[in-house]
Amino acid sequence: MIGVGIFMLLLAVWLGGMGLADQKALWWRFQARRFSDPEANEPSEAGYRGRRVLLLVMAAVMVVMAVWWFTNIDYFESGGLED
């Protein structure tokens, strides 16, 4: 059961790292090669900003979920019985 919480924290770290990374560099490294004219298909600055915000919000949600998971783990392990 603790493995789920740890997985959520690791996912939050990865999402946060991706959110803090240079979005333009990531796009040119992984997506640009799919297009014959990558400059014409490059996202706008608002698109890069939106992706960064989305990744950071998802990381924050994962941290909140992990904290909730670790605080309620006794409840799950006891079969749903409150102390």
C-alpha positions as CSV (number, residue, x, y, z in Angstrom):
1,M,0.0,0.0,0.0
2,I,2.9,2.4,0.7
3,G,4.2,1.8,-2.8
4,V,1.2,3.6,-4.3
5,G,2.1,6.8,-2.3
6,I,5.7,6.6,-3.3
7,F,4.8,6.1,-6.9
8,M,2.6,9.3,-6.7
9,L,5.5,11.2,-5.2
10,L,7.9,10.0,-7.9
11,L,5.4,10.9,-10.5
12,A,5.0,14.4,-8.9
13,V,8.8,14.9,-9.0
14,W,8.9,13.9,-12.7
15,L,6.0,16.1,-13.6
16,G,7.5,19.0,-11.7
17,G,10.8,18.5,-13.4
18,M,9.2,18.5,-16.8
19,G,7.3,21.6,-15.9
20,L,10.4,23.4,-14.8
21,A,12.4,22.3,-17.9
22,D,12.7,24.5,-21.0
23,Q,9.5,23.7,-23.0
24,K,10.8,25.0,-26.2
25,A,13.9,22.8,-26.0
26,L,11.8,19.8,-25.2
27,W,9.6,20.5,-28.2
28,W,12.5,20.9,-30.6
29,R,14.2,17.8,-29.1
30,F,11.2,15.4,-29.2
31,Q,8.5,16.7,-31.5
32,A,10.1,18.9,-34.2
33,R,11.4,15.9,-36.2
34,R,7.9,14.7,-36.9
35,F,7.2,17.7,-39.2
36,S,8.7,18.6,-42.5
37,D,8.6,22.3,-41.6
38,P,9.0,22.4,-37.8
39,E,9.1,26.2,-37.5
40,A,5.6,26.4,-39.0
41,N,4.3,23.9,-36.5
42,E,6.0,25.1,-33.4
43,P,3.6,26.0,-30.6
44,S,3.2,29.6,-29.6
45,E,4.6,31.1,-26.4
46,A,1.1,30.7,-24.8
47,G,1.2,27.0,-25.8
48,Y,4.5,26.6,-24.1
49,R,3.3,28.5,-21.0
50,G,0.1,26.5,-20.9
51,R,2.0,23.2,-21.0
52,R,4.3,24.4,-18.2
53,V,1.4,25.4,-16.0
54,L,-0.5,22.2,-16.7
55,L,2.6,20.1,-15.7
56,L,3.2,22.0,-12.5
57,V,-0.5,21.8,-11.5
58,M,-0.5,18.1,-12.2
59,A,2.6,17.7,-10.0
60,A,0.9,19.7,-7.2
61,V,-2.2,17.5,-7.5
62,M,-0.1,14.4,-7.2
63,V,1.6,15.7,-4.1
64,V,-1.8,16.4,-2.5
65,M,-3.0,12.9,-3.5
66,A,0.1,11.3,-2.0
67,V,-0.3,13.3,1.3
68,W,-3.9,12.2,1.4
69,W,-2.9,8.6,0.8
70,F,-0.2,8.6,3.5
71,T,-2.6,10.2,6.1
72,N,-5.4,7.7,5.4
73,I,-3.3,4.5,5.0
74,D,-4.2,3.3,8.5
75,Y,-7.9,3.6,7.6
76,F,-7.3,1.4,4.5
77,E,-5.2,-1.2,6.3
78,S,-7.7,-1.6,9.2
79,G,-10.4,-2.5,6.7
80,G,-12.2,0.8,6.9
81,L,-12.6,1.0,10.7
82,E,-12.1,4.3,12.4
83,D,-10.0,4.5,15.6
